[in-house]
């Protein structure tokens, strides 16, 4: 799973330094290292990433276009809090991309091995009660589903969706509530692929996405009734 995230974060030499830094911050979001509403300290983050504050600000501008961060005048830069409309759209996109990619998959595709590794990683993280680790393994599993489509452009687009998605997951006080049921369902999806029934795997995923969406929207409704921003980085 770690390999999946790191490979996805690899930056082509042709990309600018701000693009590279934006990719690293995006990966931080996908790994669950950033929280919705969190204030990002320019000084600390520039130091951690080894870049100037001007470069970091350029990266922030790129991430603002992706709705991952936003600037508040006289206050600084904050990690975005997904809106209800954004959550609904994220899941609409997931259904459009992941379900068909799985339904049309070749059961011996190399991405299936990545999915298998993510299932093992999520089970090990569950046994350690490491729910952030379970969440990261789950993100890797779904990125691998998208990789079944063999489209580098789609993979790149999905990374932006995945970053917003992980922020939506951050709305839950108890990540176990979201991630624990899906460990077994990921394993069931993998088992269906292994027996060559990718249509059945896609059916499991469609139900899975409905459940996940309801859980996140419930958390969003709770946040709207009074939760404050997360502490700063």
N, CA, C and O of each residue as an XYZ file, in Angstrom:
932
protein
N       0.821     -1.198      0.000
C       0.000      0.000      0.000
C       0.851      1.243      0.000
O       0.584      2.187     -0.744
N       1.909      1.250      0.856
C       2.802      2.400      0.895
C       3.415      2.643     -0.464
O       3.572      3.788     -0.887
N       3.767      1.554     -1.159
C       4.345      1.686     -2.492
C       3.368      2.352     -3.441
O       3.771      3.161     -4.277
N       2.070      2.020     -3.323
C       1.069      2.626     -4.183
C       1.032      4.131     -4.013
O       1.036      4.866     -5.001
N       0.995      4.602     -2.773
C       0.929      6.038     -2.526
C       2.197      6.737     -2.978
O       2.137      7.814     -3.571
N       3.347      6.133     -2.702
C       4.605      6.765     -3.070
C       4.783      6.800     -4.585
O       5.265      7.792     -5.132
N       4.395      5.724     -5.264
C       4.498      5.705     -6.716
C       3.580      6.752     -7.329
O       3.952      7.434     -8.284
N       2.368      6.877     -6.770
C       1.416      7.852     -7.292
C       1.910      9.262     -7.076
O       1.565     10.168     -7.835
N       2.724      9.458     -6.035
C       3.213     10.801     -5.725
C       4.475     11.161     -6.508
O       4.935     12.302     -6.463
N       5.031     10.186     -7.223
C       6.251     10.453     -7.972
C       6.000     11.569     -8.979
O       4.970     11.588     -9.653
N       6.942     12.494     -9.074
C       6.753     13.674     -9.913
C       7.715     13.635    -11.092
O       8.910     13.393    -10.922
N       7.186     13.874    -12.284
C       8.002     13.911    -13.483
C       8.969     15.093    -13.413
O       8.643     16.144    -12.860
N      10.166     14.904    -13.982
C      11.188     15.957    -13.933
C      10.722     17.250    -14.595
O      11.224     18.331    -14.287
N       9.753     17.129    -15.512
C       9.295     18.317    -16.231
C       8.433     19.220    -15.353
O       8.220     20.384    -15.694
N       7.941     18.714    -14.243
C       7.088     19.518    -13.378
C       7.922     20.529    -12.596
O       9.093     20.295    -12.297
N       7.291     21.656    -12.274
C       7.975     22.701    -11.527
C       8.079     22.327    -10.054
O       7.417     21.401     -9.587
N       8.923     23.063     -9.327
C       9.055     22.820     -7.893
C       7.727     23.041     -7.159
O       7.375     22.230     -6.302
N       6.969     24.120     -7.466
C       5.665     24.257     -6.809
C       4.728     23.081     -7.084
O       3.986     22.658     -6.197
N       4.761     22.551     -8.311
C       3.960     21.371     -8.630
C       4.374     20.189     -7.752
O       3.540     19.449     -7.232
N       5.686     20.041     -7.608
C       6.213     18.946     -6.794
C       5.772     19.092     -5.337
O       5.359     18.115     -4.712
N       5.858     20.302     -4.800
C       5.459     20.536     -3.415
C       3.951     20.340     -3.254
O       3.502     19.787     -2.250
N       3.171     20.791     -4.236
C       1.725     20.562     -4.192
C       1.425     19.069     -4.164
O       0.524     18.628     -3.450
N       2.173     18.291     -4.937
C       1.981     16.841     -4.952
C       2.287     16.229     -3.592
O       1.590     15.319     -3.143
N       3.344     16.736     -2.929
C       3.684     16.212     -1.600
C       2.603     16.543     -0.574
O       2.267     15.712      0.270
N       2.065     17.748     -0.649
C       0.998     18.129      0.285
C      -0.257     17.316     -0.014
O      -0.959     16.892      0.904
N      -0.541     17.098     -1.300
C      -1.684     16.270     -1.680
C      -1.549     14.860     -1.113
O      -2.523     14.276     -0.638
N      -0.337     14.323     -1.166
C      -0.087     12.995     -0.617
C      -0.283     12.984      0.891
O      -0.790     12.008      1.445
N       0.117     14.067      1.562
C      -0.126     14.173      2.999
C      -1.623     14.067      3.299
O      -2.030     13.419      4.263
N      -2.436     14.718      2.454
C      -3.889     14.652      2.646
C      -4.391     13.235      2.438
O      -5.209     12.748      3.219
N      -3.909     12.558      1.385
C      -4.361     11.200      1.080
C      -3.985     10.236      2.195
O      -4.723      9.290      2.473
N      -2.839     10.469      2.838
C      -2.385      9.601      3.924
C      -3.059      9.923      5.255
O      -2.813      9.247      6.254
N      -3.901     10.942      5.274
C      -4.588     11.289      6.509
C      -3.757     12.132      7.453
O      -4.061     12.207      8.643
N      -2.706     12.772      6.942
C      -1.831     13.576      7.794
C      -2.320     15.009      7.948
O      -1.759     15.770      8.737
N      -3.353     15.387      7.209
C      -3.966     16.704      7.326
C      -5.423     16.533      7.717
O      -6.062     15.552      7.338
N      -5.947     17.483      8.474
C      -7.326     17.402      8.956
C      -8.148     18.547      8.380
O      -7.619     19.639      8.168
N      -9.430     18.317      8.126
C     -10.288     19.400      7.629
C     -10.297     20.579      8.597
O     -10.467     20.397      9.803
N     -10.114     21.776      8.072
C     -10.119     22.974      8.895
C      -8.801     23.298      9.556
O      -8.698     24.311     10.248
N      -7.796     22.475      9.367
C      -6.490     22.673     10.002
C      -5.764     23.876      9.405
O      -5.721     24.034      8.185
N      -5.197     24.718     10.257
C      -4.395     25.847      9.779
C      -3.000     25.351      9.447
O      -2.397     24.617     10.230
N      -2.480     25.749      8.282
C      -1.157     25.343      7.841
C      -0.167     26.483      8.074
O      -0.277     27.540      7.453
N       0.779     26.273      8.949
C       1.795     27.285      9.218
C       2.799     27.313      8.071
O       3.454     26.310      7.788
N       2.917     28.460      7.416
C       3.871     28.581      6.309
C       5.294     28.309      6.775
O       6.044     27.589      6.114
N       5.663     28.885      7.911
C       7.036     28.748      8.398
C       7.360     27.285      8.666
O       8.382     26.775      8.206
N       6.496     26.619      9.405
C       6.773     25.228      9.767
C       6.736     24.313      8.550
O       7.618     23.469      8.386
N       5.720     24.470      7.690
C       5.578     23.568      6.547
C       6.695     23.786      5.534
O       7.200     22.824      4.956
N       7.090     25.054      5.309
C       8.204     25.329      4.397
C       9.483     24.683      4.920
O      10.267     24.137      4.144
N       9.693     24.745      6.228
C      10.856     24.104      6.826
C      10.805     22.591      6.684
O      11.807     21.961      6.348
N       9.627     22.002      6.943
C       9.484     20.545      6.842
C       9.724     20.053      5.416
O      10.287     18.978      5.206
N       9.289     20.855      4.435
C       9.420     20.449      3.034
C      10.719     20.923      2.398
O      11.045     20.528      1.279
N      11.458     21.767      3.106
C      12.744     22.225      2.609
C      12.647     23.178      1.434
O      13.465     23.122      0.516
N      11.639     24.064      1.456
C      11.462     25.017      0.349
C      11.244     26.413      0.921
O      11.012     26.576      2.119
N      11.321     27.413      0.053
C      11.061     28.786      0.484
C       9.565     28.997      0.668
O       8.744     28.238      0.152
N       9.228     30.045      1.416
C       7.815     30.347      1.614
C       7.163     30.788      0.305
O       5.972     30.552      0.103
N       7.929     31.428     -0.589
C       7.365     31.811     -1.886
C       6.971     30.580     -2.697
O       5.913     30.556     -3.326
N       7.832     29.553     -2.680
C       7.508     28.315     -3.393
C       6.286     27.657     -2.783
O       5.410     27.161     -3.492
N       6.237     27.659     -1.455
C       5.088     27.062     -0.782
C       3.805     27.797     -1.145
O       2.765     27.170     -1.342
N       3.872     29.120     -1.234
C       2.675     29.889     -1.578
C       2.198     29.554     -2.993
O       0.995     29.503     -3.251
N       3.150     29.324     -3.912
C       2.772     28.907     -5.271
C       2.068     27.554     -5.226
O       1.087     27.330     -5.935
N       2.581     26.651     -4.382
C       1.941     25.338     -4.232
C       0.542     25.498     -3.652
O      -0.394     24.821     -4.075
N       0.404     26.390     -2.687
C      -0.921     26.642     -2.106
C      -1.894     27.131     -3.175
O      -3.066     26.753     -3.174
N      -1.404     27.976     -4.089
C      -2.284     28.477     -5.144
C      -2.787     27.330     -6.018
O      -3.952     27.306     -6.413
N      -1.897     26.379     -6.318
C      -2.307     25.216     -7.108
C      -3.346     24.383     -6.358
O      -4.328     23.926     -6.943
N      -3.123     24.194     -5.076
C      -4.036     23.370     -4.274
C      -5.366     24.071     -4.026
O      -6.389     23.416     -3.827
N      -5.353     25.406     -4.037
C      -6.600     26.155     -3.911
C      -7.513     25.863     -5.090
O      -8.727     25.737     -4.926
N      -6.926     25.755     -6.287
C      -7.732     25.435     -7.482
C      -8.363     24.055     -7.372
O      -9.415     23.798     -7.956
N      -7.724     23.179     -6.630
C      -8.241     21.823     -6.450
C      -9.170     21.725     -5.238
O      -9.666     20.646     -4.915
N      -9.402     22.855     -4.573
C     -10.302     22.917     -3.411
C      -9.773     22.115     -2.220
O     -10.549     21.619     -1.404
N      -8.452     21.993     -2.129
C      -7.857     21.272     -1.002
C      -7.447     22.217      0.116
O      -7.410     21.812      1.278
N      -7.138     23.466     -0.207
C      -6.837     24.475      0.804
C      -7.546     25.769      0.419
O      -7.998     25.932     -0.714
N      -7.634     26.685      1.379
C      -8.184     28.001      1.064
C      -7.524     29.035      1.965
O      -7.085     28.724      3.073
N      -7.461     30.255      1.479
C      -6.817     31.351      2.213
C      -7.879     32.216      2.870
O      -8.862     32.609      2.243
N      -7.659     32.503      4.149
C      -8.526     33.438      4.864
C      -7.729     34.705      5.152
O      -6.714     34.633      5.845
N      -8.150     35.860      4.648
C      -7.404     37.106      4.853
C      -7.094     37.353      6.319
O      -7.954     37.218      7.189
N      -5.845     37.718      6.569
C      -5.345     38.037      7.918
C      -5.327     36.839      8.867
O      -5.067     37.004     10.059
N      -5.597     35.641      8.358
C      -5.584     34.455      9.212
C      -4.635     33.386      8.708
O      -4.011     32.687      9.507
N      -4.515     33.246      7.389
C      -3.597     32.251      6.844
C      -4.277     31.244      5.927
O      -5.379     31.467      5.425
N      -3.584     30.134      5.729
C      -4.061     29.091      4.820
C      -4.582     27.917      5.648
O      -3.954     27.492      6.618
N      -5.738     27.410      5.243
C      -6.385     26.331      5.973
C      -6.705     25.168      5.038
O      -7.000     25.360      3.858
N      -6.639     23.971      5.585
C      -7.099     22.799      4.854
C      -8.609     22.922      4.678
O      -9.322     23.285      5.613
N      -9.086     22.621      3.490
C     -10.509     22.764      3.209
C     -11.349     21.787      4.025
O     -10.914     20.678      4.336
N     -12.543     22.217      4.359
C     -13.556     21.339      4.948
C     -14.542     21.014      3.823
O     -15.219     21.914      3.327
N     -14.633     19.760      3.418
C     -15.534     19.427      2.303
C     -16.971     19.849      2.590
O     -17.459     19.707      3.711
N     -17.636     20.367      1.571
C     -19.047     20.714      1.688
C     -19.908     19.504      1.350
O     -19.420     18.510      0.813
N     -21.197     19.602      1.673
C     -22.095     18.506      1.319
C     -22.113     18.303     -0.196
O     -22.108     17.169     -0.674
N     -22.133     19.406     -0.952
C     -22.135     19.297     -2.413
C     -20.869     18.598     -2.906
O     -20.922     17.791     -3.835
N     -19.722     18.914     -2.276
C     -18.467     18.284     -2.673
C     -18.486     16.787     -2.374
O     -18.039     15.980     -3.189
N     -19.008     16.420     -1.200
C     -19.069     14.998     -0.830
C     -19.950     14.228     -1.813
O     -19.582     13.145     -2.269
N     -21.101     14.788     -2.133
C     -21.990     14.136     -3.093
C     -21.314     13.985     -4.449
O     -21.446     12.954     -5.108
N     -20.590     15.021     -4.859
C     -19.911     14.970     -6.157
C     -18.771     13.968     -6.148
O     -18.574     13.250     -7.128
N     -18.004     13.904     -5.040
C     -16.919     12.935     -4.933
C     -17.452     11.520     -5.118
O     -16.876     10.726     -5.862
N     -18.542     11.210     -4.447
C     -19.086      9.849     -4.565
C     -19.704      9.601     -5.933
O     -19.682      8.472     -6.423
N     -20.256     10.639     -6.558
C     -20.736     10.493     -7.930
C     -19.582     10.129     -8.853
O     -19.701      9.238     -9.694
N     -18.472     10.825     -8.688
C     -17.286     10.544     -9.506
C     -16.746      9.143     -9.223
O     -16.357      8.424    -10.143
N     -16.725      8.762     -7.956
C     -16.228      7.425     -7.605
C     -17.066      6.339     -8.276
O     -16.521      5.359     -8.785
N     -18.376      6.508     -8.279
C     -19.231      5.511     -8.936
C     -18.959      5.456    -10.438
O     -18.977      4.385    -11.043
N     -18.710      6.613    -11.025
C     -18.467      6.668    -12.471
C     -17.135      6.048    -12.856
O     -16.998      5.494    -13.947
N     -16.144      6.138    -11.961
C     -14.803      5.657    -12.285
C     -14.546      4.252    -11.753
O     -14.153      3.359    -12.505
N     -14.768      4.058    -10.451
C     -14.350      2.804     -9.820
C     -15.207      1.611    -10.224
O     -14.672      0.539    -10.505
N     -16.521      1.775    -10.258
C     -17.391      0.629    -10.543
C     -17.144      0.085    -11.952
O     -16.970     -1.125    -12.098
N     -17.121      0.928    -13.004
C     -16.828      0.383    -14.332
C     -15.409     -0.189    -14.452
O     -15.199     -1.193    -15.133
N     -14.432      0.458    -13.784
C     -13.054     -0.053    -13.846
C     -12.990     -1.462    -13.279
O     -12.273     -2.317    -13.800
N     -13.737     -1.700    -12.215
C     -13.751     -3.022    -11.590
C     -14.536     -4.019    -12.431
O     -14.115     -5.164    -12.589
N     -15.674     -3.593    -12.971
C     -16.517     -4.500    -13.764
C     -15.798     -5.008    -15.008
O     -16.037     -6.129    -15.457
N     -14.906     -4.168    -15.568
C     -14.214     -4.531    -16.817
C     -12.788     -4.998    -16.583
O     -12.003     -5.112    -17.525
N     -12.455     -5.266    -15.338
C     -11.060     -5.593    -14.997
C     -10.641     -6.957    -15.524
O     -11.456     -7.864    -15.693
N      -9.338     -7.070    -15.778
C      -8.725     -8.368    -16.064
C      -8.213     -8.899    -14.734
O      -7.444     -8.224    -14.049
N      -8.635    -10.104    -14.364
C      -8.356    -10.588    -13.008
C      -6.880    -10.833    -12.737
O      -6.492    -11.052    -11.589
N      -6.045    -10.799    -13.783
C      -4.604    -10.963    -13.568
C      -3.840     -9.651    -13.742
O      -2.614     -9.653    -13.858
N      -4.549     -8.560    -13.761
C      -3.919     -7.248    -13.875
C      -2.978     -7.041    -12.681
O      -3.260     -7.493    -11.571
N      -1.852     -6.347    -12.927
C      -0.884     -6.144    -11.843
C      -1.462     -5.338    -10.685
O      -0.992     -5.460     -9.554
N      -2.474     -4.516    -10.953
C      -3.095     -3.734     -9.883
C      -3.812     -4.629     -8.874
O      -4.023     -4.228     -7.730
N      -4.189     -5.845     -9.293
C      -4.842     -6.771     -8.364
C      -3.869     -7.168     -7.251
O      -4.274     -7.354     -6.104
N      -2.595     -7.295     -7.592
C      -1.588     -7.601     -6.566
C      -1.484     -6.462     -5.562
O      -1.305     -6.697     -4.368
N      -1.597     -5.235     -6.042
C      -1.590     -4.077     -5.143
C      -2.814     -4.098     -4.236
O      -2.712     -3.816     -3.043
N      -3.966     -4.431     -4.803
C      -5.184     -4.537     -4.002
C      -5.016     -5.588     -2.907
O      -5.440     -5.388     -1.769
N      -4.398     -6.696     -3.262
C      -4.183     -7.773     -2.294
C      -3.276     -7.298     -1.158
O      -3.542     -7.567      0.013
N      -2.204     -6.589     -1.517
C      -1.282     -6.073     -0.500
C      -1.990     -5.073      0.419
O      -1.707     -5.018      1.616
N      -2.907     -4.287     -0.143
C      -3.648     -3.312      0.661
C      -4.594     -4.002      1.637
O      -4.760     -3.541      2.767
N      -5.213     -5.097      1.214
C      -6.082     -5.862      2.114
C      -5.281     -6.406      3.287
O      -5.708     -6.313      4.437
N      -4.108     -6.978      2.987
C      -3.242     -7.508      4.046
C      -2.809     -6.391      4.989
O      -2.809     -6.561      6.208
N      -2.436     -5.237      4.411
C      -1.992     -4.102      5.213
C      -3.114     -3.583      6.108
O      -2.875     -3.233      7.264
N      -4.336     -3.533      5.582
C      -5.463     -3.037      6.381
C      -5.782     -3.986      7.528
O      -6.124     -3.546      8.626
N      -5.671     -5.277      7.277
C      -5.934     -6.253      8.337
C      -4.888     -6.151      9.442
O      -5.217     -6.241     10.625
N      -3.633     -5.964      9.055
C      -2.568     -5.822     10.047
C      -2.750     -4.537     10.853
O      -2.540     -4.529     12.066
N      -3.140     -3.448     10.180
C      -3.365     -2.181     10.876
C      -4.551     -2.289     11.828
O      -4.517     -1.739     12.929
N      -5.601     -2.998     11.406
C      -6.752     -3.210     12.295
C      -6.322     -3.936     13.565
O      -6.741     -3.577     14.666
N      -5.486     -4.954     13.407
C      -5.042     -5.727     14.572
C      -4.224     -4.876     15.538
O      -4.154     -5.168     16.732
N      -3.597     -3.803     15.001
C      -2.839     -2.873     15.854
C      -3.717     -1.739     16.365
O      -3.252     -0.876     17.110
N      -4.999     -1.739     15.961
C      -5.924     -0.645     16.268
C      -5.421      0.676     15.679
O      -5.631      1.746     16.251
N      -4.765      0.582     14.544
C      -4.241      1.744     13.830
C      -5.229      2.097     12.726
O      -5.093      1.642     11.591
N      -6.228      2.915     13.070
C      -7.295      3.178     12.112
C      -6.871      4.157     11.024
O      -7.427      4.141      9.926
N      -5.894      5.005     11.316
C      -5.352      5.839     10.242
C      -4.637      4.955      9.230
O      -4.734      5.184      8.024
N      -3.918      3.945      9.715
C      -3.265      3.002      8.815
C      -4.269      2.221      7.988
O      -4.045      1.967      6.805
N      -5.390      1.836      8.619
C      -6.451      1.152      7.871
C      -6.975      2.067      6.770
O      -7.185      1.635      5.637
N      -7.183      3.339      7.116
C      -7.684      4.293      6.127
C      -6.723      4.472      4.964
O      -7.155      4.560      3.815
N      -5.423      4.526      5.246
C      -4.435      4.680      4.178
C      -4.400      3.444      3.282
O      -4.267      3.557      2.064
N      -4.520      2.256      3.899
C      -4.566      1.024      3.104
C      -5.810      1.014      2.227
O      -5.764      0.561      1.084
N      -6.918      1.512      2.760
C      -8.150      1.578      1.991
C      -8.016      2.532      0.805
O      -8.509      2.245     -0.286
N      -7.348      3.666      1.020
C      -7.121      4.597     -0.091
C      -6.282      3.934     -1.181
O      -6.543      4.100     -2.372
N      -5.264      3.177     -0.749
C      -4.434      2.467     -1.717
C      -5.230      1.443     -2.497
O      -5.025      1.280     -3.700
N      -6.136      0.752     -1.827
C      -6.987     -0.259     -2.468
C      -7.810      0.378     -3.584
O      -7.897     -0.164     -4.685
N      -8.411      1.529     -3.295
C      -9.276      2.168     -4.289
C      -8.474      2.831     -5.408
O      -8.938      2.896     -6.547
N      -7.293      3.316     -5.098
C      -6.421      3.819     -6.168
C      -6.041      2.685     -7.116
O      -5.931      2.887     -8.325
N      -5.842      1.490     -6.559
C      -5.511      0.331     -7.389
C      -6.688     -0.074     -8.267
O      -6.496     -0.520     -9.398
N      -7.920      0.082     -7.746
C      -9.095     -0.185     -8.577
C      -9.088      0.719     -9.805
O      -9.334      0.263    -10.922
N      -8.805      1.999     -9.593
C      -8.748      2.946    -10.711
C      -7.636      2.554    -11.680
O      -7.790      2.696    -12.893
N      -6.514      2.059    -11.148
C      -5.387      1.653    -11.998
C      -5.749      0.495    -12.915
O      -5.066      0.269    -13.914
N      -6.814     -0.246    -12.598
C      -7.262     -1.334    -13.469
C      -7.670     -0.817    -14.849
O      -7.681     -1.576    -15.819
N      -8.006      0.479    -14.939
C      -8.438      1.063    -16.213
C      -7.276      1.381    -17.143
O      -7.493      1.714    -18.308
N      -6.037      1.284    -16.643
C      -4.836      1.524    -17.460
C      -4.826      2.911    -18.101
O      -4.488      3.057    -19.275
N      -5.200      3.933    -17.318
C      -5.205      5.300    -17.825
C      -4.404      6.208    -16.899
O      -4.887      6.554    -15.821
N      -3.196      6.603    -17.287
C      -2.417      7.523    -16.442
C      -3.163      8.821    -16.153
O      -3.052      9.363    -15.053
N      -3.924      9.328    -17.128
C      -4.677     10.567    -16.906
C      -5.755     10.364    -15.839
O      -5.972     11.230    -14.991
N      -6.415      9.231    -15.891
C      -7.436      8.932    -14.903
C      -6.813      8.759    -13.520
O      -7.382      9.196    -12.519
N      -5.653      8.124    -13.467
C      -4.956      7.966    -12.186
C      -4.621      9.320    -11.580
O      -4.797      9.527    -10.379
N      -4.134     10.249    -12.412
C      -3.783     11.584    -11.932
C      -5.008     12.340    -11.435
O      -4.964     12.986    -10.388
N      -6.093     12.257    -12.184
C      -7.331     12.920    -11.760
C      -7.832     12.326    -10.454
O      -8.296     13.056     -9.578
N      -7.741     11.001    -10.315
C      -8.270     10.356     -9.118
C      -7.476     10.743     -7.878
O      -8.024     10.739     -6.776
N      -6.201     11.077     -8.033
C      -5.420     11.514     -6.873
C      -6.005     12.792     -6.271
O      -6.020     12.955     -5.051
N      -6.481     13.686     -7.116
C      -7.122     14.893     -6.584
C      -8.418     14.532     -5.860
O      -8.704     15.063     -4.787
N      -9.192     13.636     -6.447
C     -10.433     13.185     -5.810
C     -10.116     12.498     -4.484
O     -10.802     12.714     -3.486
N      -9.058     11.660     -4.483
C      -8.692     10.908     -3.278
C      -8.293     11.841     -2.137
O      -8.601     11.566     -0.977
N      -7.611     12.939     -2.453
C      -7.216     13.883     -1.409
C      -8.450     14.518     -0.773
O      -8.528     14.625      0.451
N      -9.417     14.941     -1.595
C     -10.663     15.495     -1.051
C     -11.429     14.441     -0.259
O     -12.031     14.736      0.773
N     -11.397     13.206     -0.761
C     -12.099     12.119     -0.090
C     -11.532     11.873      1.310
O     -12.281     11.693      2.271
N     -10.185     11.867      1.412
C      -9.590     11.612      2.732
C      -9.919     12.741      3.699
O     -10.060     12.504      4.899
N     -10.043     13.964      3.196
C     -10.468     15.067      4.059
C     -11.906     14.846      4.530
O     -12.244     15.148      5.674
N     -12.745     14.319      3.642
C     -14.118     14.008      4.040
C     -14.113     12.942      5.129
O     -14.897     13.018      6.075
N     -13.230     11.944      5.000
C     -13.119     10.919      6.042
C     -12.694     11.554      7.374
O     -13.063     11.071      8.445
N     -11.921     12.632      7.293
C     -11.443     13.303      8.499
C     -12.544     13.964      9.301
O     -12.304     14.417     10.421
N     -13.746     14.029      8.752
C     -14.870     14.605      9.474
C     -15.369     13.673     10.574
O     -16.098     14.102     11.468
N     -14.978     12.395     10.512
C     -15.454     11.432     11.499
C     -14.582     11.448     12.745
O     -13.357     11.379     12.652
N     -15.208     11.540     13.904
C     -14.462     11.459     15.157
C     -13.916     10.054     15.377
O     -12.851      9.878     15.969
N     -14.651      9.056     14.897
C     -14.285      7.657     15.112
C     -14.057      6.995     13.757
O     -15.003      6.470     13.169
N     -12.806      7.007     13.240
C     -12.557      6.415     11.931
C     -12.847      4.923     11.871
O     -13.084      4.377     10.794
N     -12.830      4.262     13.021
C     -13.162      2.832     13.040
C     -14.569      2.604     12.488
O     -14.825      1.619     11.796
N     -15.472      3.528     12.806
C     -16.852      3.429     12.348
C     -16.932      3.344     10.825
O     -17.753      2.606     10.281
N     -16.072      4.106     10.139
C     -16.081      4.111      8.677
C     -15.306      2.935      8.103
O     -15.800      2.225      7.227
N     -14.087      2.732      8.601
C     -13.170      1.825      7.916
C     -13.334      0.344      8.264
O     -13.097     -0.516      7.416
N     -13.736      0.037      9.501
C     -13.746     -1.369      9.911
C     -14.647     -2.258      9.030
O     -14.227     -3.350      8.646
N     -15.887     -1.812      8.699
C     -16.740     -2.680      7.877
C     -16.175     -2.951      6.484
O     -16.489     -3.971      5.870
N     -15.338     -2.033      5.986
C     -14.878     -2.154      4.613
C     -13.654     -3.045      4.465
O     -13.270     -3.388      3.347
N     -13.043     -3.421      5.573
C     -11.921     -4.363      5.490
C     -12.412     -5.681      4.902
O     -11.809     -6.217      3.972
N     -13.510     -6.200      5.449
C     -14.067     -7.454      4.948
C     -14.624     -7.282      3.535
O     -14.529     -8.195      2.715
N     -15.206     -6.115      3.247
C     -15.767     -5.908      1.915
C     -14.670     -5.794      0.857
O     -14.845     -6.262     -0.267
N     -13.541     -5.177      1.209
C     -12.409     -5.166      0.279
C     -11.940     -6.585     -0.005
O     -11.636     -6.936     -1.146
N     -11.885     -7.397      1.047
C     -11.488     -8.794      0.868
C     -12.489     -9.534     -0.012
O     -12.101    -10.375     -0.823
N     -13.788     -9.222      0.146
C     -14.814     -9.865     -0.677
C     -14.689     -9.447     -2.146
O     -14.865    -10.267     -3.048
N     -14.386     -8.175     -2.377
C     -14.154     -7.701     -3.748
C     -12.989     -8.458     -4.372
O     -13.067     -8.907     -5.515
N     -11.913     -8.593     -3.610
C     -10.733     -9.302     -4.097
C     -11.047    -10.770     -4.380
O     -10.588    -11.321     -5.381
N     -11.818    -11.399     -3.511
C     -12.179    -12.805     -3.714
C     -12.993    -12.973     -4.990
O     -12.802    -13.946     -5.719
N     -13.899    -12.037     -5.269
C     -14.693    -12.111     -6.493
C     -13.802    -11.970     -7.726
O     -14.001    -12.669     -8.720
N     -12.822    -11.070     -7.663
C     -11.879    -10.923     -8.781
C     -11.091    -12.214     -8.971
O     -10.901    -12.664    -10.101
N     -10.634    -12.809     -7.880
C      -9.822    -14.025     -7.955
C     -10.568    -15.179     -8.623
O      -9.957    -16.028     -9.272
N     -11.883    -15.206     -8.460
C     -12.640    -16.281     -9.122
C     -13.130    -15.857    -10.509
O     -13.906    -16.562    -11.153
N     -12.656    -14.684    -10.952
C     -12.956    -14.224    -12.305
C     -14.312    -13.569    -12.463
O     -14.767    -13.378    -13.591
N     -14.974    -13.219    -11.372
C     -16.308    -12.615    -11.430
C     -16.212    -11.130    -11.099
O     -16.580    -10.696    -10.008
N     -15.715    -10.369    -12.053
C     -15.518     -8.932    -11.815
C     -16.834     -8.174    -11.745
O     -16.908     -7.131    -11.094
N     -17.877     -8.678    -12.405
C     -19.194     -8.047    -12.287
C     -19.698     -8.122    -10.855
O     -20.265     -7.158    -10.339
N     -19.491     -9.275    -10.208
C     -19.896     -9.411     -8.804
C     -19.078     -8.468     -7.923
O     -19.608     -7.866     -6.990
N     -17.781     -8.343     -8.225
C     -16.928     -7.422     -7.465
C     -17.440     -5.995     -7.583
O     -17.472     -5.255     -6.599
N     -17.842     -5.613     -8.794
C     -18.377     -4.267     -9.012
C     -19.686     -4.063     -8.247
O     -19.948     -2.969     -7.747
N     -20.501     -5.102     -8.156
C     -21.743     -5.018     -7.395
C     -21.498     -4.799     -5.917
O     -22.196     -4.014     -5.277
N     -20.499     -5.497     -5.368
C     -20.132     -5.301     -3.961
C     -19.673     -3.866     -3.744
O     -20.035     -3.229     -2.755
N     -18.870     -3.367     -4.681
C     -18.352     -2.005     -4.555
C     -19.472     -0.974     -4.608
O     -19.436      0.007     -3.865
N     -20.460     -1.174     -5.467
C     -21.555     -0.209     -5.585
C     -22.303     -0.074     -4.259
O     -22.629      1.036     -3.839
N     -22.575     -1.205     -3.600
C     -23.251     -1.167     -2.292
C     -22.353     -0.506     -1.254
O     -22.811      0.280     -0.425
N     -21.083     -0.835     -1.313
C     -20.033     -0.304     -0.422
C     -20.002      1.222     -0.496
O     -19.947      1.900      0.530
N     -20.039      1.755     -1.722
C     -19.963      3.204     -1.891
C     -21.205      3.896     -1.325
O     -21.107      4.982     -0.754
N     -22.361      3.272     -1.482
C     -23.577      3.839     -0.902
C     -23.453      3.950      0.617
O     -23.797      4.977      1.202
N     -22.962      2.888      1.246
C     -22.795      2.869      2.705
C     -21.785      3.923      3.146
O     -22.031      4.668      4.094
N     -20.654      3.980      2.457
C     -19.612      4.941      2.799
C     -20.131      6.372      2.676
O     -19.872      7.208      3.541
N     -20.858      6.647      1.604
C     -21.396      7.996      1.403
C     -22.335      8.386      2.538
O     -22.256      9.501      3.053
N     -23.216      7.481      2.928
C     -24.142      7.786      4.020
C     -23.396      8.075      5.322
O     -23.772      8.980      6.068
N     -22.349      7.315      5.590
C     -21.582      7.501      6.821
C     -20.915      8.875      6.844
O     -20.948      9.573      7.858
N     -20.312      9.256      5.721
C     -19.617     10.548      5.659
C     -20.609     11.707      5.717
O     -20.339     12.716      6.369
N     -21.742     11.579      5.051
C     -22.742     12.647      5.085
C     -23.323     12.823      6.490
O     -23.638     13.941      6.898
N     -23.461     11.729      7.220
C     -23.925     11.819      8.603
C     -22.920     12.596      9.449
O     -23.296     13.430     10.273
N     -21.626     12.308      9.231
C     -20.585     13.036      9.950
C     -20.603     14.514      9.578
O     -20.412     15.376     10.436
N     -20.833     14.806      8.300
C     -20.885     16.199      7.859
C     -22.036     16.941      8.545
O     -21.877     18.084      8.973
N     -23.178     16.292      8.642
C     -24.327     16.927      9.295
C     -24.005     17.274     10.740
O     -24.430     18.314     11.244
N     -23.255     16.403     11.406
C     -22.860     16.670     12.793
C     -21.905     17.856     12.855
O     -22.045     18.718     13.723
N     -20.934     17.909     11.940
C     -19.957     19.005     11.911
C     -20.660     20.348     11.715
O     -20.286     21.348     12.327
N     -21.661     20.359     10.872
C     -22.369     21.611     10.581
C     -23.064     22.189     11.814
O     -23.466     23.352     11.830
N     -23.196     21.350     12.851
C     -23.893     21.815     14.046
C     -22.929     22.129     15.183
O     -23.260     21.967     16.358
N     -21.694     22.596     14.806
C     -20.881     23.171     15.867
C     -19.448     22.760     16.017
O     -18.784     23.302     16.901
N     -18.896     21.837     15.226
C     -17.490     21.455     15.426
C     -16.583     22.577     14.947
O     -16.875     23.222     13.940
N     -15.496     22.816     15.651
C     -14.554     23.855     15.276
C     -13.409     23.314     14.444
O     -13.338     22.106     14.218
N     -12.511     24.170     13.983
C     -11.386     23.751     13.169
C     -10.383     22.936     13.952
O     -10.284     23.039     15.174
N      -9.641     22.121     13.218
C      -8.579     21.327     13.838
C      -7.391     22.205     14.175
O      -7.277     23.302     13.629
N      -6.493     21.760     15.064
C      -5.319     22.558     15.405
C      -4.395     22.739     14.212
O      -4.460     21.980     13.245
N      -3.524     23.757     14.284
C      -2.651     24.081     13.170
C      -1.447     23.160     13.054
O      -1.056     22.478     14.001
N      -0.869     23.167     11.840
C       0.338     22.388     11.571
C       1.536     23.322     11.719
O       2.677     22.896     11.541
